[in-house]
Amino acid sequence: MPNLSCTLLATLAASIMLAAMAGAAVAGPYEDGVAAYVRGDYATALRLMRPFAYQGMAAAQNISASCTTAVKACRRTTLRQ
């Protein structure tokens, strides 16, 4: 009986890992926009988030506003130098 539970647990863990890897490979535009925002690629993040922001998604609106603010701050800093 203990051997069966170990096999069942290993099968369950492998299934969860496989599902997680498959989900990561199928990222949509929202996930790509979040990833772009996290890595600091604000132009790409803004381009990908705008459609969601226009649809009223609050998280996308927040990211779009943050991207716009970051780009404007960067331009001001560059112009002052």
N, C-alpha and C positions, 0 to 999 in steps of 0.2 A: 503493500500500500504506500509506503513512503516514496518508493521509486516512481510510482504513478503521479504523485503530487509534484515531485521535482520536474518530471517531464511536462506536466500540465503548466507549471509555473514558467518553465523555459519557453514553451510554445507561446504562452501569453505574452511574455516579455519580447520575444522575437516579433510577434504580430504587432505589438504596439510600436516597436522601433521601425518596422517596415511602413506602417501607416504614417508615422511622423516624417520619415524620409520622403514618402510620396507626396505628402502635403506640402513640404518645403519646396519640392520641385515644381509645384503648380501654383506659384504665387501670381496673383492678379495685379492689376494696376494700383490698387490701394496699397497692397503690401510692398510693391516696388516703390511707391511714393514715400512710404514710411521709411524704408531702407535708405532711400536717397537722402531724406531729411536727417537721419541718424548719422550718415557719413559726411554730411555737410554739403551735399550737392543740391543747393537750394533751387536752382533753376529747373532741374529735372523734377524735384519734389513738387514745386509749384505747378509745373505743367501737368503732372499726373494727379495732383490733388484738386485742381480747380473744378473738374466736372462733379466730383463728390461734394465739394463745398457749395456749388450752385444748387445741388439737390437738397441741401440743408443738413448734411452730416456735420455735426458739431466738431468732431475730432479733425475732420478735413479742413474746416474753417479755421480752427486753431492753428494747424500746421501751416496753412496758406498765409495766415497773418504773421506767423513767426518768420516764415521764409521772406516775406516782403520786408519786414522790419530788419532782418539780418542783411539783406541785400542793400537796403537804403543806408544802413549804418556803415557797411563796407564801402559804399560809394563815397559817403561823406568823409570817411577816414582817408581814402585814397586821394580825394580832391584837396584835402588840407595839407597833404605832404608835398 
